[in-house]
Amino acid sequence: MQKKRTLWEKIDGRSSCGPLRHCRLRCHARRLALSHWLHREPAPPKSIDSGAIGPVLASIVIDVLLIGVFAIQHSVMARQGFKRWWTRIVPASVERSTYVLFASFALLLLYWQWQPIPTPVWTVNHPVAAGAIDAVFWLGWVVLVVSTFLLNHFELFGLSQVFMHLFGKQPPEAKFRTPLLYRYVRHPIYLGILLAVWATPAMTVGHLVYSLGITAYILIGIQLEEHDLIQQFGNRYRRYRRHAAMLVPLSCRSFAASQDADI
């Protein structure tokens, strides 16, 4: 008599890889929704400044809590200690996919419950200046997407791990690489996000709260992430930190000039 498989065994098996294939689509949808939510042009059904307006203090508290949920989910589930515990519950091949899934839920919660505070902070009316700011906004998204492909776009979303398991292959050992943008900036994905959240010709209090919250999350998250990378790659990553800027390339130096660069 065949043993009945558990839910996660079914997810890990061939017959149920279909839902995991949609992780990549969900991530692209998250990016597209976030870009419209921040940019507000053309007007989406829900934007960062749309919806019922409540008391300012209560709205700030709710918005900060929503950002906190998003940040905690991203940071905690990305830590090695959590991954070791989590893979006792789910198969290792779907660990990254479940991370993406919960990240999508956290972002959807933020979209749904965000409290708008449309009081203007700054407004740029000159068409050339406003156009330049919009160009920086879209440049941020280009930097973000390109940076994911420079590493491993499909592994980032958990697809490579699932398909390797389906075909009976072992995931390759993590390799330290610094392609293109990564030679100059250690975290180009975060750089792209910061460009996107700050570059707006019409900054409101609600948008400012979001930008400040995401910036704080990124700066804290970088410290946690680099702690893990130093433990994983040791002195090689320490040398990389000395050659490449964290977010903004303020000098002409690059990690490519070092003998440690791996293109």
C-alpha positions as a Python dict, from the first residue, in 0.01 Angstrom:
ca = {
    (1, 'M'): (0, 0, 0),
    (2, 'Q'): (143, 334, -105),
    (3, 'K'): (224, 570, 179),
    (4, 'K'): (20, 889, 175),
    (5, 'R'): (242, 1188, 109),
    (6, 'T'): (240, 1497, 324),
    (7, 'L'): (146, 1838, 184),
    (8, 'W'): (508, 1949, 151),
    (9, 'E'): (609, 1619, -6),
    (10, 'K'): (341, 1682, -268),
    (11, 'I'): (471, 2034, -322),
    (12, 'D'): (822, 1894, -354),
    (13, 'G'): (713, 1631, -607),
    (14, 'R'): (673, 1649, -982),
    (15, 'S'): (295, 1666, -983),
    (16, 'S'): (276, 1990, -787),
    (17, 'C'): (550, 2207, -931),
    (18, 'G'): (289, 2413, -1118),
    (19, 'P'): (216, 2658, -833),
    (20, 'L'): (586, 2714, -777),
    (21, 'R'): (633, 2807, -1140),
    (22, 'H'): (410, 3107, -1071),
    (23, 'C'): (656, 3248, -814),
    (24, 'R'): (843, 3428, -1089),
    (25, 'L'): (519, 3572, -1225),
    (26, 'R'): (420, 3685, -876),
    (27, 'C'): (754, 3863, -835),
    (28, 'H'): (720, 4044, -1166),
    (29, 'A'): (363, 4137, -1073),
    (30, 'R'): (489, 4273, -738),
    (31, 'R'): (743, 4492, -915),
    (32, 'L'): (490, 4620, -1166),
    (33, 'A'): (230, 4689, -898),
    (34, 'L'): (484, 4866, -677),
    (35, 'S'): (606, 5084, -962),
    (36, 'H'): (249, 5194, -1041),
    (37, 'W'): (165, 5230, -671),
    (38, 'L'): (456, 5469, -622),
    (39, 'H'): (444, 5647, -956),
    (40, 'R'): (67, 5705, -970),
    (41, 'E'): (72, 5763, -1347),
    (42, 'P'): (-137, 5649, -1522),
    (43, 'A'): (-365, 5632, -1218),
    (44, 'P'): (-388, 5273, -1090),
    (45, 'P'): (-688, 5147, -885),
    (46, 'K'): (-477, 5194, -569),
    (47, 'S'): (-181, 5423, -522),
    (48, 'I'): (28, 5538, -229),
    (49, 'D'): (-188, 5853, -194),
    (50, 'S'): (-532, 5713, -277),
    (51, 'G'): (-801, 5590, -43),
    (52, 'A'): (-985, 5717, 263),
    (53, 'I'): (-787, 5973, 463),
    (54, 'G'): (-774, 5926, 841),
    (55, 'P'): (-599, 6099, 1131),
    (56, 'V'): (-235, 6171, 1047),
    (57, 'L'): (-79, 6019, 1359),
    (58, 'A'): (-285, 5699, 1338),
    (59, 'S'): (-204, 5670, 967),
    (60, 'I'): (170, 5705, 1032),
    (61, 'V'): (158, 5438, 1303),
    (62, 'I'): (-30, 5194, 1079),
    (63, 'D'): (201, 5260, 782),
    (64, 'V'): (514, 5213, 992),
    (65, 'L'): (376, 4884, 1127),
    (66, 'L'): (303, 4765, 772),
    (67, 'I'): (658, 4848, 663),
    (68, 'G'): (781, 4669, 975),
    (69, 'V'): (591, 4351, 884),
    (70, 'F'): (740, 4361, 535),
    (71, 'A'): (1093, 4428, 666),
    (72, 'I'): (1080, 4162, 938),
    (73, 'Q'): (954, 3898, 697),
    (74, 'H'): (1230, 3982, 446),
    (75, 'S'): (1509, 3996, 702),
    (76, 'V'): (1414, 3705, 929),
    (77, 'M'): (1338, 3454, 652),
    (78, 'A'): (1666, 3543, 479),
    (79, 'R'): (1883, 3454, 779),
    (80, 'Q'): (2074, 3127, 776),
    (81, 'G'): (1947, 3025, 1118),
    (82, 'F'): (1586, 3063, 1007),
    (83, 'K'): (1657, 2871, 686),
    (84, 'R'): (1802, 2578, 883),
    (85, 'W'): (1490, 2569, 1101),
    (86, 'W'): (1249, 2621, 810),
    (87, 'T'): (1399, 2340, 601),
    (88, 'R'): (1312, 2099, 880),
    (89, 'I'): (949, 2175, 794),
    (90, 'V'): (963, 2224, 416),
    (91, 'P'): (1194, 2065, 158),
    (92, 'A'): (1511, 2264, 91),
    (93, 'S'): (1418, 2284, -277),
    (94, 'V'): (1116, 2505, -201),
    (95, 'E'): (1273, 2717, 75),
    (96, 'R'): (1335, 3012, -158),
    (97, 'S'): (995, 2977, -324),
    (98, 'T'): (817, 2996, 11),
    (99, 'Y'): (1025, 3305, 94),
    (100, 'V'): (899, 3469, -227),
    (101, 'L'): (543, 3361, -148),
    (102, 'F'): (544, 3512, 201),
    (103, 'A'): (714, 3826, 68),
    (104, 'S'): (428, 3863, -180),
    (105, 'F'): (174, 3828, 100),
    (106, 'A'): (355, 4093, 308),
    (107, 'L'): (361, 4335, 17),
    (108, 'L'): (-5, 4271, -68),
    (109, 'L'): (-95, 4345, 295),
    (110, 'L'): (97, 4672, 269),
    (111, 'Y'): (-87, 4767, -54),
    (112, 'W'): (-423, 4676, 98),
    (113, 'Q'): (-397, 4848, 436),
    (114, 'W'): (-174, 5145, 351),
    (115, 'Q'): (-314, 5470, 495),
    (116, 'P'): (-265, 5765, 259),
    (117, 'I'): (-134, 6098, 389),
    (118, 'P'): (-151, 6318, 77),
    (119, 'T'): (-15, 6637, 238),
    (120, 'P'): (250, 6769, -5),
    (121, 'V'): (616, 6774, 102),
    (122, 'W'): (753, 6893, -231),
    (123, 'T'): (611, 6938, -579),
    (124, 'V'): (813, 6986, -897),
    (125, 'N'): (602, 7151, -1166),
    (126, 'H'): (867, 7233, -1427),
    (127, 'P'): (816, 6973, -1703),
    (128, 'V'): (1186, 6922, -1772),
    (129, 'A'): (1275, 6878, -1404),
    (130, 'A'): (972, 6653, -1344),
    (131, 'G'): (1067, 6447, -1649),
    (132, 'A'): (1423, 6408, -1522),
    (133, 'I'): (1296, 6287, -1184),
    (134, 'D'): (1064, 6039, -1356),
    (135, 'A'): (1362, 5915, -1559),
    (136, 'V'): (1552, 5847, -1236),
    (137, 'F'): (1247, 5659, -1105),
    (138, 'W'): (1241, 5425, -1406),
    (139, 'L'): (1621, 5398, -1403),
    (140, 'G'): (1589, 5257, -1051),
    (141, 'W'): (1362, 4980, -1175),
    (142, 'V'): (1596, 4904, -1466),
    (143, 'V'): (1892, 4879, -1226),
    (144, 'L'): (1692, 4649, -998),
    (145, 'V'): (1581, 4408, -1274),
    (146, 'V'): (1918, 4402, -1450),
    (147, 'S'): (2093, 4332, -1119),
    (148, 'T'): (1881, 4021, -1062),
    (149, 'F'): (1984, 3883, -1402),
    (150, 'L'): (2351, 3961, -1340),
    (151, 'L'): (2347, 3704, -1060),
    (152, 'N'): (2082, 3438, -1110),
    (153, 'H'): (1733, 3569, -1175),
    (154, 'F'): (1568, 3227, -1153),
    (155, 'E'): (1753, 3120, -840),
    (156, 'L'): (1653, 3446, -674),
    (157, 'F'): (1287, 3351, -717),
    (158, 'G'): (1337, 2988, -617),
    (159, 'L'): (1275, 2838, -960),
    (160, 'S'): (1623, 2695, -1022),
    (161, 'Q'): (1613, 2504, -694),
    (162, 'V'): (1277, 2345, -776),
    (163, 'F'): (1370, 2240, -1129),
    (164, 'M'): (1706, 2102, -1019),
    (165, 'H'): (1519, 1883, -771),
    (166, 'L'): (1273, 1773, -1038),
    (167, 'F'): (1556, 1659, -1263),
    (168, 'G'): (1750, 1498, -980),
    (169, 'K'): (2035, 1750, -981),
    (170, 'Q'): (2215, 1892, -681),
    (171, 'P'): (2234, 2271, -653),
    (172, 'P'): (2585, 2400, -723),
    (173, 'E'): (2798, 2532, -441),
    (174, 'A'): (2760, 2907, -386),
    (175, 'K'): (3021, 3096, -587),
    (176, 'F'): (3141, 3450, -517),
    (177, 'R'): (3089, 3660, -831),
    (178, 'T'): (3101, 4034, -906),
    (179, 'P'): (2960, 4087, -1258),
    (180, 'L'): (2932, 4437, -1406),
    (181, 'L'): (2743, 4659, -1159),
    (182, 'Y'): (2859, 4445, -868),
    (183, 'R'): (3219, 4548, -936),
    (184, 'Y'): (3134, 4903, -829),
    (185, 'V'): (2837, 4863, -592),
    (186, 'R'): (2787, 4578, -347),
    (187, 'H'): (2407, 4609, -346),
    (188, 'P'): (2280, 4740, -682),
    (189, 'I'): (1936, 4586, -621),
    (190, 'Y'): (1895, 4802, -312),
    (191, 'L'): (2032, 5101, -504),
    (192, 'G'): (1760, 5053, -765),
    (193, 'I'): (1492, 5035, -497),
    (194, 'L'): (1616, 5357, -333),
    (195, 'L'): (1614, 5541, -666),
    (196, 'A'): (1258, 5425, -727),
    (197, 'V'): (1116, 5514, -384),
    (198, 'W'): (1277, 5860, -362),
    (199, 'A'): (1254, 5985, -721),
    (200, 'T'): (914, 6152, -742),
    (201, 'P'): (818, 6502, -858),
    (202, 'A'): (531, 6504, -606),
    (203, 'M'): (641, 6384, -262),
    (204, 'T'): (366, 6355, -1),
    (205, 'V'): (388, 6281, 370),
    (206, 'G'): (265, 5924, 312),
    (207, 'H'): (520, 5868, 36),
    (208, 'L'): (792, 6016, 260),
    (209, 'V'): (700, 5776, 543),
    (210, 'Y'): (727, 5486, 298),
    (211, 'S'): (1061, 5607, 156),
    (212, 'L'): (1212, 5659, 502),
    (213, 'G'): (1087, 5319, 622),
    (214, 'I'): (1222, 5133, 320),
    (215, 'T'): (1554, 5318, 345),
    (216, 'A'): (1588, 5222, 712),
    (217, 'Y'): (1503, 4860, 630),
    (218, 'I'): (1763, 4851, 351),
    (219, 'L'): (2040, 4999, 567),
    (220, 'I'): (1968, 4753, 849),
    (221, 'G'): (1918, 4464, 608),
    (222, 'I'): (2255, 4530, 443),
    (223, 'Q'): (2432, 4489, 778),
    (224, 'L'): (2259, 4156, 841),
    (225, 'E'): (2319, 4036, 487),
    (226, 'E'): (2687, 4129, 486),
    (227, 'H'): (2735, 3955, 820),
    (228, 'D'): (2608, 3635, 655),
    (229, 'L'): (2825, 3693, 345),
    (230, 'I'): (3138, 3741, 555),
    (231, 'Q'): (3064, 3414, 734),
    (232, 'Q'): (3015, 3242, 399),
    (233, 'F'): (3304, 3389, 197),
    (234, 'G'): (3538, 3517, 471),
    (235, 'N'): (3827, 3746, 380),
    (236, 'R'): (3733, 3751, 15),
    (237, 'Y'): (3415, 3938, 95),
    (238, 'R'): (3604, 4167, 335),
    (239, 'R'): (3838, 4263, 50),
    (240, 'Y'): (3536, 4316, -174),
    (241, 'R'): (3392, 4560, 82),
    (242, 'R'): (3711, 4765, 66),
    (243, 'H'): (3701, 4792, -314),
    (244, 'A'): (3330, 4833, -391),
    (245, 'A'): (3092, 5092, -248),
    (246, 'M'): (2793, 4979, -46),
    (247, 'L'): (2533, 5170, -249),
    (248, 'V'): (2675, 5477, -423),
    (249, 'P'): (2997, 5447, -629),
    (250, 'L'): (3169, 5767, -515),
    (251, 'S'): (3514, 5679, -651),
    (252, 'C'): (3656, 5528, -968),
    (253, 'R'): (3778, 5219, -788),
    (254, 'S'): (3617, 4887, -864),
    (255, 'F'): (3658, 4531, -746),
    (256, 'A'): (3759, 4438, -1102),
    (257, 'A'): (4094, 4605, -1036),
    (258, 'S'): (4161, 4351, -766),
    (259, 'Q'): (4300, 4003, -824),
    (260, 'D'): (4004, 3870, -626),
    (261, 'A'): (3744, 3968, -885),
    (262, 'D'): (3556, 3680, -1041),
    (263, 'I'): (3383, 3786, -1362),
}
